[in-house]
Amino acid sequence: MENTMIGRGRDAIEMIVDAGSFAENKVGSAELDPEYGPGAVVGTAQLEGETVTVIANDAYAFNERFPVVFGGVIGLEEAYKMATTVYRTIEADKDKPLAEKRPIVLIVDTPGNGPGKMEEIAGMNKATGSYQLALAEARKTGHPIIAMVIGRAISGAFLCHGLQADEILALSTDFGTMIHVMPITSISRITKMDIERLEELSKVNPVFAPGVNFFYNLGGVKEIVNQVEDMRSVIAKHIKEVQALKAAGEIEKLGPWGRGLDGDARGGRVTRLKAMAKMNEEFAAVADKYINA
């Protein structure tokens, strides 16, 4: 696909931030080691004159210490570097009022986490978990977090690099953009369901279908961006929207909870709120037997 943005994380940074403003490996007064986690591209930039933290992937970087980390894979070191960047952002703005907490822009293009034996032994799950926690803490302390999916947003890598954002944006499928936990072939292996049956289900139920449009129906994507040139303005617009919602105390409209509300409104997750209400009802009926015990 000629107009694909897959593998172009560094190009996307330059398209999005103010020209020449990206200072790699610098966040506040902290400087991060450029040799550590080479697949993680992190730093500070200006977006329409506002200071932002940028976290992206470099699909052309290769981590010699962990050979499975290439092509945009988020490895153990990359996840820790990304997490450290978030915590340095929180530290830099800890004394600033809510309105001045700098936004964090995530540029997402990753096929997954480091799947090697060494990564699993060393603690890949702890590394990705630390990054998820860092983003959740930043979001809850007031930093607006916008994820921009430009290519692949797949599996556990998207779980840590994107799904904790206040809002998620995505380029349209015209650019080869992919969002899914796993392909239908893998779902078939795990569930023992025929591929043909899963393909039929994917036409009426977005849970079974990979893709930007299906994820939009589920509430996962806040807005689909149809032109590469529009990424900059759309991200800036959503930063302002998130800042306004946080200033108004309407945080329930953001993050994972907000995506659930959007999915309900769009008809992609129509039973979620009903199921939660039923669970709350059943718990309330017996709560006094446990809470005071």
Phi and psi restraints in degrees (value plus and minus 20) as a CYANA .aco file:
   2 GLU   PHI     -87.0   -47.0
   2 GLU   PSI     -55.6   -15.6
   3 ASN   PHI    -117.3   -77.3
   3 ASN   PSI      -1.8    38.2
   4 THR   PHI     -85.9   -45.9
   4 THR   PSI     127.7   167.7
   5 MET   PHI    -126.3   -86.3
   5 MET   PSI     -15.5    24.5
   6 ILE   PHI     -81.0   -41.0
   6 ILE   PSI     109.7   149.7
   7 GLY   PHI      63.3   103.3
   7 GLY   PSI     -12.4    27.6
   8 ARG   PHI    -136.2   -96.2
   8 ARG   PSI      24.5    64.5
   9 GLY   PHI     -80.9   -40.9
   9 GLY   PSI     -64.0   -24.0
  10 ARG   PHI     -86.7   -46.7
  10 ARG   PSI     -58.2   -18.2
  11 ASP   PHI     -82.4   -42.4
  11 ASP   PSI     -59.5   -19.5
  12 ALA   PHI     -83.1   -43.1
  12 ALA   PSI     -58.0   -18.0
  13 ILE   PHI     -77.1   -37.1
  13 ILE   PSI     -68.1   -28.1
  14 GLU   PHI     -85.9   -45.9
  14 GLU   PSI     -50.8   -10.8
  15 MET   PHI     -91.8   -51.8
  15 MET   PSI     -48.5    -8.5
  16 ILE   PHI    -114.1   -74.1
  16 ILE   PSI     -66.5   -26.5
  17 VAL   PHI    -106.2   -66.2
  17 VAL   PSI     148.5   188.5
  18 ASP   PHI     -81.0   -41.0
  18 ASP   PSI     121.0   161.0
  19 ALA   PHI     -74.2   -34.2
  19 ALA   PSI     106.9   146.9
  20 GLY   PHI      51.9    91.9
  20 GLY   PSI      -7.7    32.3
  21 SER   PHI    -114.9   -74.9
  21 SER   PSI     -30.1     9.9
  22 PHE   PHI     -96.0   -56.0
  22 PHE   PSI     100.1   140.1
  23 ALA   PHI    -129.2   -89.2
  23 ALA   PSI      81.4   121.4
  24 GLU   PHI     -90.9   -50.9
  24 GLU   PSI     121.1   161.1
  25 ASN   PHI      45.3    85.3
  25 ASN   PSI       1.5    41.5
  26 LYS   PHI    -146.8  -106.8
  26 LYS   PSI     105.2   145.2
  27 VAL   PHI    -158.9  -118.9
  27 VAL   PSI      94.0   134.0
  28 GLY   PHI      41.7    81.7
  28 GLY   PSI    -149.8  -109.8
  29 SER   PHI    -112.0   -72.0
  29 SER   PSI     -19.6    20.4
  30 ALA   PHI    -111.3   -71.3
  30 ALA   PSI     126.8   166.8
  31 GLU   PHI    -144.8  -104.8
  31 GLU   PSI     108.2   148.2
  32 LEU   PHI    -116.9   -76.9
  32 LEU   PSI     130.8   170.8
  33 ASP   PHI     -89.3   -49.3
  33 ASP   PSI      98.4   138.4
  34 PRO   PHI     -87.8   -47.8
  34 PRO   PSI     -39.4     0.6
  35 GLU   PHI    -104.8   -64.8
  35 GLU   PSI     -35.7     4.3
  36 TYR   PHI    -112.4   -72.4
  36 TYR   PSI     109.5   149.5
  37 GLY   PHI      36.9    76.9
  37 GLY   PSI      38.9    78.9
  38 PRO   PHI     -81.1   -41.1
  38 PRO   PSI     -39.7     0.3
  39 GLY   PHI     -98.9   -58.9
  39 GLY   PSI     -29.5    10.5
  40 ALA   PHI    -116.7   -76.7
  40 ALA   PSI     104.7   144.7
  41 VAL   PHI    -126.9   -86.9
  41 VAL   PSI      90.4   130.4
  42 VAL   PHI    -152.4  -112.4
  42 VAL   PSI     135.5   175.5
  43 GLY   PHI     142.9   182.9
  43 GLY   PSI    -185.6  -145.6
  44 THR   PHI    -138.6   -98.6
  44 THR   PSI     123.8   163.8
  45 ALA   PHI    -167.6  -127.6
  45 ALA   PSI     158.4   198.4
  46 GLN   PHI    -132.9   -92.9
  46 GLN   PSI     117.8   157.8
  47 LEU   PHI    -148.2  -108.2
  47 LEU   PSI      88.6   128.6
  48 GLU   PHI      32.2    72.2
  48 GLU   PSI      21.6    61.6
  49 GLY   PHI      64.7   104.7
  49 GLY   PSI     -24.3    15.7
  50 GLU   PHI    -121.5   -81.5
  50 GLU   PSI     116.2   156.2
  51 THR   PHI     -90.4   -50.4
  51 THR   PSI     109.1   149.1
  52 VAL   PHI    -154.3  -114.3
  52 VAL   PSI     132.5   172.5
  53 THR   PHI    -113.2   -73.2
  53 THR   PSI     116.7   156.7
  54 VAL   PHI    -137.3   -97.3
  54 VAL   PSI     112.8   152.8
  55 ILE   PHI    -151.5  -111.5
  55 ILE   PSI     101.7   141.7
  56 ALA   PHI    -162.2  -122.2
  56 ALA   PSI     159.6   199.6
  57 ASN   PHI    -130.6   -90.6
  57 ASN   PSI     129.5   169.5
  58 ASP   PHI    -134.0   -94.0
  58 ASP   PSI      84.3   124.3
  59 ALA   PHI     -89.5   -49.5
  59 ALA   PSI     -33.0     7.0
  60 TYR   PHI    -121.8   -81.8
  60 TYR   PSI     -18.8    21.2
  61 ALA   PHI    -103.3   -63.3
  61 ALA   PSI     130.8   170.8
  62 PHE   PHI    -152.8  -112.8
  62 PHE   PSI     108.1   148.1
  63 ASN   PHI    -115.8   -75.8
  63 ASN   PSI      87.4   127.4
  64 GLU   PHI     -84.7   -44.7
  64 GLU   PSI     -45.5    -5.5
  65 ARG   PHI     -98.0   -58.0
  65 ARG   PSI     -43.8    -3.8
  66 PHE   PHI    -154.6  -114.6
  66 PHE   PSI      69.9   109.9
  67 PRO   PHI     -79.7   -39.7
  67 PRO   PSI     -38.9     1.1
  68 VAL   PHI    -100.7   -60.7
  68 VAL   PSI     -26.2    13.8
  69 VAL   PHI    -112.8   -72.8
  69 VAL   PSI      77.4   117.4
  70 PHE   PHI    -179.6  -139.6
  70 PHE   PSI     148.5   188.5
  71 GLY   PHI      46.8    86.8
  71 GLY   PSI       1.6    41.6
  72 GLY   PHI      76.5   116.5
  72 GLY   PSI     -20.4    19.6
  73 VAL   PHI     -82.3   -42.3
  73 VAL   PSI     118.3   158.3
  74 ILE   PHI    -114.2   -74.2
  74 ILE   PSI      88.3   128.3
  75 GLY   PHI    -111.7   -71.7
  75 GLY   PSI    -195.3  -155.3
  76 LEU   PHI     -79.2   -39.2
  76 LEU   PSI     -69.5   -29.5
  77 GLU   PHI     -85.0   -45.0
  77 GLU   PSI     -60.7   -20.7
  78 GLU   PHI     -81.3   -41.3
  78 GLU   PSI     -63.6   -23.6
  79 ALA   PHI     -83.5   -43.5
  79 ALA   PSI     -63.0   -23.0
  80 TYR   PHI     -85.6   -45.6
  80 TYR   PSI     -58.1   -18.1
  81 LYS   PHI     -85.9   -45.9
  81 LYS   PSI     -61.5   -21.5
  82 MET   PHI     -83.8   -43.8
  82 MET   PSI     -62.5   -22.5
  83 ALA   PHI     -82.6   -42.6
  83 ALA   PSI     -63.8   -23.8
  84 THR   PHI     -80.3   -40.3
  84 THR   PSI     -59.4   -19.4
  85 THR   PHI     -80.5   -40.5
  85 THR   PSI     -61.2   -21.2
  86 VAL   PHI     -85.4   -45.4
  86 VAL   PSI     -65.1   -25.1
  87 TYR   PHI     -86.6   -46.6
  87 TYR   PSI     -53.4   -13.4
  88 ARG   PHI     -87.8   -47.8
  88 ARG   PSI     -52.2   -12.2
  89 THR   PHI     -86.3   -46.3
  89 THR   PSI     -65.8   -25.8
  90 ILE   PHI     -80.1   -40.1
  90 ILE   PSI     -64.3   -24.3
  91 GLU   PHI     -83.1   -43.1
  91 GLU   PSI     -61.0   -21.0
  92 ALA   PHI     -83.4   -43.4
  92 ALA   PSI     -50.0   -10.0
  93 ASP   PHI    -133.2   -93.2
  93 ASP   PSI      -4.3    35.7
  94 LYS   PHI     -81.8   -41.8
  94 LYS   PSI     -48.5    -8.5
  95 ASP   PHI    -118.4   -78.4
  95 ASP   PSI     -14.7    25.3
  96 LYS   PHI    -111.6   -71.6
  96 LYS   PSI     130.4   170.4
  97 PRO   PHI     -88.2   -48.2
  97 PRO   PSI     145.4   185.4
  98 LEU   PHI     -71.7   -31.7
  98 LEU   PSI     -63.8   -23.8
  99 ALA   PHI     -85.2   -45.2
  99 ALA   PSI     -37.3     2.7
 100 GLU   PHI    -127.0   -87.0
 100 GLU   PSI     -13.7    26.3
 101 LYS   PHI     -88.7   -48.7
 101 LYS   PSI     102.7   142.7
 102 ARG   PHI     -87.8   -47.8
 102 ARG   PSI     121.8   161.8
 103 PRO   PHI     -88.8   -48.8
 103 PRO   PSI     136.1   176.1
 104 ILE   PHI    -138.2   -98.2
 104 ILE   PSI     102.5   142.5
 105 VAL   PHI    -127.1   -87.1
 105 VAL   PSI      98.1   138.1
 106 LEU   PHI    -119.8   -79.8
 106 LEU   PSI     103.9   143.9
 107 ILE   PHI    -124.4   -84.4
 107 ILE   PSI      93.1   133.1
 108 VAL   PHI    -124.6   -84.6
 108 VAL   PSI     101.8   141.8
 109 ASP   PHI    -178.1  -138.1
 109 ASP   PSI      64.6   104.6
 110 THR   PHI    -162.7  -122.7
 110 THR   PSI     115.7   155.7
 111 PRO   PHI    -107.7   -67.7
 111 PRO   PSI     -23.5    16.5
 112 GLY   PHI     129.7   169.7
 112 GLY   PSI    -195.8  -155.8
 113 ASN   PHI    -111.9   -71.9
 113 ASN   PSI     143.9   183.9
 114 GLY   PHI     -80.2   -40.2
 114 GLY   PSI      94.2   134.2
 115 PRO   PHI    -113.8   -73.8
 115 PRO   PSI      -8.6    31.4
 116 GLY   PHI     -96.8   -56.8
 116 GLY   PSI     139.8   179.8
 117 LYS   PHI     -81.8   -41.8
 117 LYS   PSI     -61.5   -21.5
 118 MET   PHI     -82.4   -42.4
 118 MET   PSI     -60.7   -20.7
 119 GLU   PHI     -81.9   -41.9
 119 GLU   PSI     -62.0   -22.0
 120 GLU   PHI     -86.2   -46.2
 120 GLU   PSI     -60.9   -20.9
 121 ILE   PHI     -86.5   -46.5
 121 ILE   PSI     -62.2   -22.2
 122 ALA   PHI     -95.7   -55.7
 122 ALA   PSI     -39.2     0.8
 123 GLY   PHI      93.5   133.5
 123 GLY   PSI      31.7    71.7
 124 MET   PHI     -78.0   -38.0
 124 MET   PSI     -60.0   -20.0
 125 ASN   PHI     -85.0   -45.0
 125 ASN   PSI     -54.4   -14.4
 126 LYS   PHI     -89.5   -49.5
 126 LYS   PSI     -56.8   -16.8
 127 ALA   PHI     -86.5   -46.5
 127 ALA   PSI     -68.8   -28.8
 128 THR   PHI     -88.0   -48.0
 128 THR   PSI     -55.3   -15.3
 129 GLY   PHI     -83.7   -43.7
 129 GLY   PSI     -57.9   -17.9
 130 SER   PHI     -85.3   -45.3
 130 SER   PSI     -54.8   -14.8
 131 TYR   PHI     -90.9   -50.9
 131 TYR   PSI     -62.5   -22.5
 132 GLN   PHI     -79.2   -39.2
 132 GLN   PSI     -65.9   -25.9
 133 LEU   PHI     -83.1   -43.1
 133 LEU   PSI     -61.3   -21.3
 134 ALA   PHI     -80.4   -40.4
 134 ALA   PSI     -65.9   -25.9
 135 LEU   PHI     -85.9   -45.9
 135 LEU   PSI     -59.3   -19.3
 136 ALA   PHI     -83.0   -43.0
 136 ALA   PSI     -61.3   -21.3
 137 GLU   PHI     -86.4   -46.4
 137 GLU   PSI     -61.6   -21.6
 138 ALA   PHI     -83.4   -43.4
 138 ALA   PSI     -62.7   -22.7
 139 ARG   PHI     -81.3   -41.3
 139 ARG   PSI     -62.5   -22.5
 140 LYS   PHI     -97.1   -57.1
 140 LYS   PSI     -39.1     0.9
 141 THR   PHI    -110.7   -70.7
 141 THR   PSI     -17.7    22.3
 142 GLY   PHI      92.4   132.4
 142 GLY   PSI     -25.7    14.3
 143 HIS   PHI     -93.6   -53.6
 143 HIS   PSI     103.6   143.6
 144 PRO   PHI     -89.6   -49.6
 144 PRO   PSI     110.8   150.8
 145 ILE   PHI    -142.6  -102.6
 145 ILE   PSI     100.6   140.6
 146 ILE   PHI    -138.9   -98.9
 146 ILE   PSI     105.9   145.9
 147 ALA   PHI    -122.0   -82.0
 147 ALA   PSI     109.5   149.5
 148 MET   PHI    -135.5   -95.5
 148 MET   PSI      86.9   126.9
 149 VAL   PHI    -102.6   -62.6
 149 VAL   PSI      95.5   135.5
 150 ILE   PHI    -126.7   -86.7
 150 ILE   PSI     -35.0     5.0
 151 GLY   PHI    -167.9  -127.9
 151 GLY   PSI    -122.2   -82.2
 152 ARG   PHI    -121.9   -81.9
 152 ARG   PSI     113.8   153.8
 153 ALA   PHI    -152.5  -112.5
 153 ALA   PSI      68.7   108.7
 154 ILE   PHI    -147.8  -107.8
 154 ILE   PSI     116.7   156.7
 155 SER   PHI      39.2    79.2
 155 SER   PSI    -167.1  -127.1
 156 GLY   PHI     -84.2   -44.2
 156 GLY   PSI     -43.6    -3.6
 157 ALA   PHI     -86.8   -46.8
 157 ALA   PSI     -58.1   -18.1
 158 PHE   PHI     -92.2   -52.2
 158 PHE   PSI     -50.3   -10.3
 159 LEU   PHI     -79.1   -39.1
 159 LEU   PSI     -61.4   -21.4
 160 CYS   PHI    -112.2   -72.2
 160 CYS   PSI     -48.4    -8.4
 161 HIS   PHI    -133.3   -93.3
 161 HIS   PSI      50.5    90.5
 162 GLY   PHI     130.2   170.2
 162 GLY   PSI     -69.1   -29.1
 163 LEU   PHI     -94.6   -54.6
 163 LEU   PSI     -27.2    12.8
 164 GLN   PHI    -116.9   -76.9
 164 GLN   PSI     -15.0    25.0
 165 ALA   PHI     -89.5   -49.5
 165 ALA   PSI     137.8   177.8
 166 ASP   PHI     -84.2   -44.2
 166 ASP   PSI     -65.2   -25.2
 167 GLU   PHI    -161.9  -121.9
 167 GLU   PSI     125.6   165.6
 168 ILE   PHI    -135.7   -95.7
 168 ILE   PSI     109.6   149.6
 169 LEU   PHI    -133.4   -93.4
 169 LEU   PSI     139.2   179.2
 170 ALA   PHI    -171.3  -131.3
 170 ALA   PSI     120.1   160.1
 171 LEU   PHI     -85.2   -45.2
 171 LEU   PSI     132.2   172.2
 172 SER   PHI     -88.5   -48.5
 172 SER   PSI     148.2   188.2
 173 THR   PHI     -85.3   -45.3
 173 THR   PSI     -33.4     6.6
 174 ASP   PHI     -80.0   -40.0
 174 ASP   PSI     -41.3    -1.3
 175 PHE   PHI    -120.8   -80.8
 175 PHE   PSI      -9.1    30.9
 176 GLY   PHI      59.2    99.2
 176 GLY   PSI      -4.3    35.7
 177 THR   PHI     -85.2   -45.2
 177 THR   PSI     116.2   156.2
 178 MET   PHI    -150.3  -110.3
 178 MET   PSI     109.4   149.4
 179 ILE   PHI    -151.0  -111.0
 179 ILE   PSI      96.5   136.5
 180 HIS   PHI    -191.2  -151.2
 180 HIS   PSI     137.8   177.8
 181 VAL   PHI     -95.5   -55.5
 181 VAL   PSI     -62.8   -22.8
 182 MET   PHI    -182.4  -142.4
 182 MET   PSI     135.2   175.2
 183 PRO   PHI     -88.4   -48.4
 183 PRO   PSI     142.6   182.6
 184 ILE   PHI     -79.7   -39.7
 184 ILE   PSI     -52.9   -12.9
 185 THR   PHI     -81.2   -41.2
 185 THR   PSI     -59.2   -19.2
 186 SER   PHI     -92.8   -52.8
 186 SER   PSI     -59.0   -19.0
 187 ILE   PHI     -79.3   -39.3
 187 ILE   PSI     -58.7   -18.7
 188 SER   PHI     -83.1   -43.1
 188 SER   PSI     -61.8   -21.8
 189 ARG   PHI     -82.7   -42.7
 189 ARG   PSI     -61.3   -21.3
 190 ILE   PHI     -96.3   -56.3
 190 ILE   PSI     -63.7   -23.7
 191 THR   PHI    -106.1   -66.1
 191 THR   PSI     -32.6     7.4
 192 LYS   PHI      45.7    85.7
 192 LYS   PSI       0.3    40.3
 193 MET   PHI    -113.5   -73.5
 193 MET   PSI     127.2   167.2
 194 ASP   PHI     -84.6   -44.6
 194 ASP   PSI     123.3   163.3
 195 ILE   PHI     -79.3   -39.3
 195 ILE   PSI     -59.3   -19.3
 196 GLU   PHI     -79.9   -39.9
 196 GLU   PSI     -60.2   -20.2
 197 ARG   PHI     -87.1   -47.1
 197 ARG   PSI     -62.0   -22.0
 198 LEU   PHI     -85.7   -45.7
 198 LEU   PSI     -57.0   -17.0
 199 GLU   PHI     -84.4   -44.4
 199 GLU   PSI     -57.1   -17.1
 200 GLU   PHI     -87.5   -47.5
 200 GLU   PSI     -63.1   -23.1
 201 LEU   PHI     -83.0   -43.0
 201 LEU   PSI     -55.3   -15.3
 202 SER   PHI     -84.7   -44.7
 202 SER   PSI     -39.5     0.5
 203 LYS   PHI     -97.6   -57.6
 203 LYS   PSI     -42.6    -2.6
 204 VAL   PHI    -140.1  -100.1
 204 VAL   PSI     -33.7     6.3
 205 ASN   PHI    -150.8  -110.8
 205 ASN   PSI      91.3   131.3
 206 PRO   PHI     -84.7   -44.7
 206 PRO   PSI     -37.2     2.8
 207 VAL   PHI     -81.2   -41.2
 207 VAL   PSI     -52.5   -12.5
 208 PHE   PHI    -111.2   -71.2
 208 PHE   PSI     -23.2    16.8
 209 ALA   PHI    -136.0   -96.0
 209 ALA   PSI     111.4   151.4
 210 PRO   PHI    -100.4   -60.4
 210 PRO   PSI     134.5   174.5
 211 GLY   PHI     112.1   152.1
 211 GLY   PSI     137.5   177.5
 212 VAL   PHI     -84.6   -44.6
 212 VAL   PSI     -65.7   -25.7
 213 ASN   PHI     -84.5   -44.5
 213 ASN   PSI     -59.6   -19.6
 214 PHE   PHI     -86.6   -46.6
 214 PHE   PSI     -60.6   -20.6
 215 PHE   PHI     -87.5   -47.5
 215 PHE   PSI     -50.9   -10.9
 216 TYR   PHI     -83.6   -43.6
 216 TYR   PSI     -64.3   -24.3
 217 ASN   PHI     -81.8   -41.8
 217 ASN   PSI     -53.0   -13.0
 218 LEU   PHI     -95.6   -55.6
 218 LEU   PSI     -29.1    10.9
 219 GLY   PHI      72.9   112.9
 219 GLY   PSI     -21.3    18.7
 220 GLY   PHI     -88.5   -48.5
 220 GLY   PSI     -57.1   -17.1
 221 VAL   PHI    -123.0   -83.0
 221 VAL   PSI     106.2   146.2
 222 LYS   PHI     -95.2   -55.2
 222 LYS   PSI     -61.1   -21.1
 223 GLU   PHI    -170.9  -130.9
 223 GLU   PSI     119.7   159.7
 224 ILE   PHI    -114.5   -74.5
 224 ILE   PSI     109.3   149.3
 225 VAL   PHI    -119.2   -79.2
 225 VAL   PSI     102.6   142.6
 226 ASN   PHI    -113.9   -73.9
 226 ASN   PSI     -32.6     7.4
 227 GLN   PHI    -152.6  -112.6
 227 GLN   PSI     113.8   153.8
 228 VAL   PHI     -75.5   -35.5
 228 VAL   PSI     -59.2   -19.2
 229 GLU   PHI     -84.0   -44.0
 229 GLU   PSI     -37.7     2.3
 230 ASP   PHI    -109.2   -69.2
 230 ASP   PSI     -28.7    11.3
 231 MET   PHI     -75.3   -35.3
 231 MET   PSI     -65.6   -25.6
 232 ARG   PHI     -78.8   -38.8
 232 ARG   PSI     -72.5   -32.5
 233 SER   PHI     -89.5   -49.5
 233 SER   PSI     -56.2   -16.2
 234 VAL   PHI     -88.6   -48.6
 234 VAL   PSI     -61.6   -21.6
 235 ILE   PHI     -81.8   -41.8
 235 ILE   PSI     -65.7   -25.7
 236 ALA   PHI     -80.2   -40.2
 236 ALA   PSI     -59.6   -19.6
 237 LYS   PHI     -82.8   -42.8
 237 LYS   PSI     -64.0   -24.0
 238 HIS   PHI     -92.8   -52.8
 238 HIS   PSI     -49.9    -9.9
 239 ILE   PHI     -79.4   -39.4
 239 ILE   PSI     -65.7   -25.7
 240 LYS   PHI     -84.8   -44.8
 240 LYS   PSI     -59.1   -19.1
 241 GLU   PHI     -84.2   -44.2
 241 GLU   PSI     -63.0   -23.0
 242 VAL   PHI     -85.5   -45.5
 242 VAL   PSI     -62.8   -22.8
 243 GLN   PHI     -79.4   -39.4
 243 GLN   PSI     -60.9   -20.9
 244 ALA   PHI     -86.0   -46.0
 244 ALA   PSI     -61.8   -21.8
 245 LEU   PHI     -85.6   -45.6
 245 LEU   PSI     -60.2   -20.2
 246 LYS   PHI     -88.5   -48.5
 246 LYS   PSI     -58.2   -18.2
 247 ALA   PHI     -83.6   -43.6
 247 ALA   PSI     -53.2   -13.2
 248 ALA   PHI    -105.4   -65.4
 248 ALA   PSI     -22.8    17.2
 249 GLY   PHI      56.1    96.1
 249 GLY   PSI      -2.4    37.6
 250 GLU   PHI    -116.4   -76.4
 250 GLU   PSI      33.2    73.2
 251 ILE   PHI     -90.7   -50.7
 251 ILE   PSI     -36.5     3.5
 252 GLU   PHI     -87.5   -47.5
 252 GLU   PSI     -34.6     5.4
 253 LYS   PHI    -107.6   -67.6
 253 LYS   PSI     -19.5    20.5
 254 LEU   PHI    -139.2   -99.2
 254 LEU   PSI     148.4   188.4
 255 GLY   PHI      45.4    85.4
 255 GLY   PSI    -180.4  -140.4
 256 PRO   PHI     -76.6   -36.6
 256 PRO   PSI     -58.2   -18.2
 257 TRP   PHI     -86.7   -46.7
 257 TRP   PSI     -62.5   -22.5
 258 GLY   PHI     -82.3   -42.3
 258 GLY   PSI     -56.0   -16.0
 259 ARG   PHI     -86.2   -46.2
 259 ARG   PSI     -53.5   -13.5
 260 GLY   PHI     -84.9   -44.9
 260 GLY   PSI     -60.4   -20.4
 261 LEU   PHI     -85.1   -45.1
 261 LEU   PSI     -61.3   -21.3
 262 ASP   PHI     -84.3   -44.3
 262 ASP   PSI     -61.0   -21.0
 263 GLY   PHI     -82.5   -42.5
 263 GLY   PSI     -57.3   -17.3
 264 ASP   PHI     -86.4   -46.4
 264 ASP   PSI     -63.6   -23.6
 265 ALA   PHI     -86.6   -46.6
 265 ALA   PSI     -50.6   -10.6
 266 ARG   PHI    -111.2   -71.2
 266 ARG   PSI     -22.2    17.8
 267 GLY   PHI      63.6   103.6
 267 GLY   PSI      -8.8    31.2
 268 GLY   PHI    -114.5   -74.5
 268 GLY   PSI     -39.4     0.6
 269 ARG   PHI    -157.9  -117.9
 269 ARG   PSI      40.8    80.8
 270 VAL   PHI     -95.1   -55.1
 270 VAL   PSI     -38.2     1.8
 271 THR   PHI    -120.7   -80.7
 271 THR   PSI     -27.2    12.8
 272 ARG   PHI     -79.2   -39.2
 272 ARG   PSI     -75.4   -35.4
 273 LEU   PHI     -85.2   -45.2
 273 LEU   PSI     -55.3   -15.3
 274 LYS   PHI     -85.1   -45.1
 274 LYS   PSI     -62.2   -22.2
 275 ALA   PHI     -85.1   -45.1
 275 ALA   PSI     -61.3   -21.3
 276 MET   PHI     -85.5   -45.5
 276 MET   PSI     -59.9   -19.9
 277 ALA   PHI     -83.9   -43.9
 277 ALA   PSI     -59.8   -19.8
 278 LYS   PHI     -85.3   -45.3
 278 LYS   PSI     -61.4   -21.4
 279 MET   PHI     -83.3   -43.3
 279 MET   PSI     -62.6   -22.6
 280 ASN   PHI     -84.6   -44.6
 280 ASN   PSI     -58.8   -18.8
 281 GLU   PHI     -83.4   -43.4
 281 GLU   PSI     -65.7   -25.7
 282 GLU   PHI     -88.7   -48.7
 282 GLU   PSI     -55.8   -15.8
 283 PHE   PHI     -88.5   -48.5
 283 PHE   PSI     -62.3   -22.3
 284 ALA   PHI     -79.9   -39.9
 284 ALA   PSI     -51.5   -11.5
 285 ALA   PHI     -88.0   -48.0
 285 ALA   PSI     -43.7    -3.7
 286 VAL   PHI    -144.1  -104.1
 286 VAL   PSI     -16.3    23.7
 287 ALA   PHI     -76.6   -36.6
 287 ALA   PSI     -57.9   -17.9
 288 ASP   PHI     -85.3   -45.3
 288 ASP   PSI     -37.8     2.2
 289 LYS   PHI     -99.0   -59.0
 289 LYS   PSI     -37.6     2.4
 290 TYR   PHI    -137.1   -97.1
 290 TYR   PSI     -59.4   -19.4
 291 ILE   PHI     -83.6   -43.6
 291 ILE   PSI     -59.8   -19.8
 292 ASN   PHI    -115.0   -75.0
 292 ASN   PSI     -15.9    24.1
